[in-house]
Amino acid sequence: MDEPQHTALSGVVVEEHVFFTFTALCRASGADAAQLQAMVGEGLIAPTMSSGAAGAGRYSADSPADWQFSGDALPRARTALRLTRDLELPLSGAALVMDLLAEIESLRSRLRTAGRLP
Amino acid sequence: MEFKDYYATLGVERTATQDEVKRAYRKLARKYHPDVSKEPNAEARFKNVAEAHEALIDPERRAAYDDIARRQASGQPFEPPPGWDSGFEFSGRGGDGRAGSPDADFSDFFESLFGRGGGPRGGPGGPGRGREDMRRGGGSARPEQGGDHHAKVSIDLLDSYQGARRTMTLRMPVEDGQGRLMLQERQLEVTIPKGVREGQHLRLAAQGAPGHGGAAAGDLYLEIQFLPHPLYRLNGRDVIFDLPVSPWEAALGATVTAPTPEGPVQLGVPAGSSQGRKLRLKGKGLPGNPPGDLYAVLFIVLPAAATEAQRAAYQALAQAFADHEPRASLNG
């Protein structure tokens, strides 16, 4: 094993500063094109805009090459993949689990905000 | 190398049918899956369960494992096949060693028996193990960008307030001159930006797997986890803590010294405050645009009447509040 290389790096916050093209999101999430399209179809992730189409802010369902995703699509796609793979769920089931998890998180955050109860 | 009892991990008998193995896995997967579970060590538990399932659900693997297990039981030490340690793994580890990769590979024990890249996780589209192996094995001359990698890093609340640097050690496979895969250790010094929140991800460009045929390297993604803090709770950018006050401070108002992540401040408790009242320190939450707020949640601490003088003080209170009926709301 070689001597460790030492590299100083700055991280970019994905959720705030990163946009993904369709292929970049495939690579980053580990999903293949069909899985990612199915997630869009299920409403799990949504293209924010279409870089090529004329109507800004809208995306065309049949031209994934033009799709663009905001950074939070990455953790959502990865969570959906893990749930479908590890719990053998269909994508619709994973979507339901993720909706319920979001609801639990919002209830938990209300508890955290409420403070210690007597 | 540690021998793993996969039957014990799944809680099934050695004679269990494939259906029973599957059922046990599903039940445990629901309980420990790191995306849904709040159990302690859910991630490590789930990894063990998934590995045991992967080993036992495939009849050929199960037969091979049973064979090894029989020899183990008869007193022969477990000897892995030659070359078991030539594999590689990817794991991200913070300087404190508390962070690990969520898609970390199975144990050395598993890989010594079954190799790498087997099973559904290595299949097309699976985000987990084996993808790199298959790409490398293909011998394709077509330039291909390296795969993206994922790891986790744990930080303290103060790291988000102030920004921080973390030294991470990554073990990455690289090809040596003869086309063999070697593990190379790399140290990355990562700047954690101010204001980063729980669950967010950092992208480190070109720090993933190396590309092939002159193509660019993949990226490395770090998931931010906050280590639990004894005082502060988080809600997005807002930071919350409990502020204990005495009954007279709450009733009469007071100026108290309160901790904040950036140091103690003088905080005015308004007269007539009740239990659970939130005092907001605007902009004193996690930095950002806009920054979060810091909330002190009042928690009234009732002292016990231990001495004669203290009992007298409560009695005086009772006389002064003769009209007070705390249970008025119960009387309909």
Interface residues (C-beta under 8 A of the other chain):
Chain A: M1 D2 P4 Q5 H6 T7 A8 L9 S10 G11 V12 V13 V14 E15 E16 V18 R27 A28 S29 G30 A31 D32 A34 Q35 G71 L74 P75 R78 T79 L81 R82 L83 R85 D86 L87 E88 V97 L101 S109 R112 T113 A114 G115 R116 L117 P118
Chain B: R26 A29 R30 H33 P34 D35 V36 F46 A50 P120 R121 P124 G125 G126 P127 G128 R131 Q145 G147 D148 H150 T169 M182 L183 Q184 E185 R186 Q187 L188 E189 V190 T191 I192 P193 V196 G199 Q200 H201 L202 R203 L204 A205 Q207 G218 D219 Y221 L222 E223 R233 L234 N235 G236 D238 I240 D242 Q275 G276 K278 Y295 V297 L298 F299
